[in-house]
Amino acid sequence: MNTPMLQQYQEIKNRVPDTILFFRLGDFYEMFGQDAETAAPVLEIVLTARDAGKGQKIPMCGVPHHAVDGYLLKLVAAGFKVAICEQMEDPQASKGIVKRDIVRIVTPGTLDSISSETKNNFLACVYKEKTWALAYLDITTGDFRIMETPSIQILQAELNRIAPSELILSKDVAMLSKLFTDYYLTAIEKNLFLRTAELSERFKKQAELLQQMPVACKAAAGLWQYISQNIPNSGQEHILRISVSQSSTAMVLDKWTRRNLELVESLRTSDEKGTLFSTLNLTKTAFGARLLRNWVQQPLRDPESINERLASVEELTRNTFLRQDIQKALTTVYDLERLLGKLSLGKASPRDLLALGSTLSCLPTVRDCITDNGSQKLAKYLPSLAGLDDLAQELLAAINPEAPYSPKDGNIIQNGYSAEIDSLRAISSGGKEWIARLENQERERTRIRSLKIGFNKNFGYFIEITNANAHLIPDDYQRKQTLVNAERFITPELKEYEQRVLTAQDRLSDLEYQLFSVLRDKVLACSLLIINAAQSLAEIDVFVSLAGAAIQNNYVKPEIRSDGIIHIVEGRHPVVERICDTFVPNDTHLTRNKHLALITGPNMAGKSTYMRQVALIVLMAQIGSFVPAQKAAISIADCIFTRVGAADNLAAGQSTFMVEMNEVAHILKNATADSLIILDEVGRGTATFDGLSLAWAIAEHLVETPDIKAKTLFATHYHELTELEERYPEVFNLHVAVREQGDDVVFLHKILPGKADRSYGLHVAKIAGLPPHLLKRAAIILGELENSPTQRKIVKAVDANMLQPSLFDTQSTHPIFKELEELDLDNLAPRQAMDYLYDLISRVKATKII
């Protein structure tokens, strides 16, 4: 690289070898060498070459600066980091090579281009000392939160909820990376986590909070140092406070439950369509949609907070005028949070300022909606919606409604806002009339009818006269340029005017940008007020959305209880009912004394839909939403667990059955008496007897273990499990009703008490279109199996084992067990231990314990 520009490029590239360098050249960001060869196919742009001096060529590609965000999204999505190198001075005013420098480094977590209006883009940081700590930040909105927890399960559940696009860890704890393989990981030096003083200085109002959470403070410090290294200080002005995550007061939802219940992402399409979020989302603002998305993924556990939300929704369902007036007012509201983020990051356009002014001008209308309709529940938001009216008026008065995208393109400020701008604009725009008058004047004076006055960027204003009229050129004309068939001249009068116009245009451009910068600074000075207003509008928007969904879908207000009861009358699946012509509602009644329902019935009859429906109704109640039922009384669940469906994890070397058992183990380890568990066909991923044995033992464990006794819906094809109803008072059977019509079967989708008589598997196979001869053969085999001695032995074998107490029964009170607990083997000689063992066997046989 022998040219000065390429030498400058190489010097800057050497500072960031692990990135793709976007090198600003005029209106383009250029990439050279290996960066160009790597980026061109990803960005689907042409790879060319540039002269590198001494006859050499270097690969090159480029993207226009005004469209850079889309290209950044592509590169980051492909796993690359991008360094943005800008021109630090005006190329026209510079002498020699233009000064350039890196202004930011773009990674998945520092990307400020928006791929989804309804999703946050979180950068997260995990740190471990005595406890686990998590800090996470969305730089596009300024939302910065921290949490501490002793539980890795709670930490992972929170990470799964926020779905960070990038996760920061300490370089010295390599083993941590094995726990977080689902995320884009970035390792930083440990000393960056220890710079807590800088963090406390930056967030002085949260200094006491940070002292109370020292490990979380270190996680936040590591994240903040990473942000500071990748984004200039000017891009942090909208990040005003650190809040504590609500995870400690929220229902815990693991990744399997979020996936199986399709809260925000469909299992089939991997988008929002067909999810609980899409069903409830009638929000009018982007920040309202993001808040609703967070609520759906983070149900509350505090009854007072839940009832407070329900009361707001109830008021809006009853007050139609209030709901409709607010909806109308919010329709024209732009994304305040991200507009403020763009301003802080220096990426805002005049149109963004106009959008912000337009949005702030809606605040008085929202306040009037609340006061005029006498809202008691929304009145608490009135103070945070005030104090920004003057700023809104100034922005709307200042910014031209037809302003260009770039603040440096001029025509930003409206006429009438600045007297100086109006004067300069008059000088610039009045030029056409002045030139026309001068052109007519000179034609008459010289008697040259073809004389014309023109302008170009290189030579400025000129008078052009053809060679045929050269003999008529006045003496005061000064030659400026010679053409093939004409000459161009300048006069003192035209030169004076040119200087006046060009000076006015330069001054106008500078002054408009200065005023744009002043307005931007005024907005940033009001950042806290704007953030508070945005958060209030978001909550109002969510309440209006939930009320609208309740009315639209005929939901009812649930009763929140604390006695362990889930009582649902005529419950419906909130998503499935919207895509079905008719949906069959079903009742649910679970208590602390009757908490395990065994559900039998054929495939396709509706068992899975029913169980998911119960889970979603409980979850909806705890986010503060009305629910799809005729009546509902819901006791608060601390967790919802689901074991539904089958999928392997080949990347981790796990079979379908191993995945299933891992999920069940996770449930049994973490469930409590306040949990809700959904188990669908546990044990089907292995041999029949293995599966039955495991399913039976798991059901027993859920009933017998004092620390669990969780409310459980357990769907199974193992009809032998229905015998548990007779053995445990906590267990009861449910089945899906079926009507037989000759050789056909009609699934009624109704959940009724009692056990199913048959599985109807062959009927389902017939519906699926299996060949008739195959079905006939299957029926013969089924008859033989049902009458086989092996089948009759299954329950007998279980019965025999049930009559014998386990040697490891934790509730046994026999003195031998107490003796074993107190036995100190370390103080026994080998011969003593052997004698003791023979004596123990003799006594056990005599007492018939086993």
Helices and strands as residue ranges (DSSP letters): H 4-15, E 20-25, E 28-32, H 33-43, E 48-53, E 56-64, G 65-67, H 68-77, E 82-87, E 100-106, E 122-128, E 132-138, E 143-149, H 152-162, E 166-170, G 174-179, E 185-188, G 190-194, H 196-202, G 204-206, H 207-212, H 214-230, G 233-236, E 243-244, G 246-249, E 252-253, H 255-260, H 276-280, H 286-297, H 303-318, H 320-330, H 336-344, H 350-360, H 363-372, G 379-381, G 383-385, H 389-398, H 419-429, H 431-446, E 452-456, E 460-466, G 467-472, E 478-482, E 486-490, H 492-525, H 527-553, E 559-561, E 566-571, H 576-579, E 586-590, E 596-600, H 607-623, E 631-635, E 639-643, G 650-652, H 656-670, E 676-680, H 688-704, E 711-715, G 719-723, H 724-727, E 731-741, E 744-753, H 761-768, H 772-786, H 789-803, H 815-822, G 825-827, H 830-847
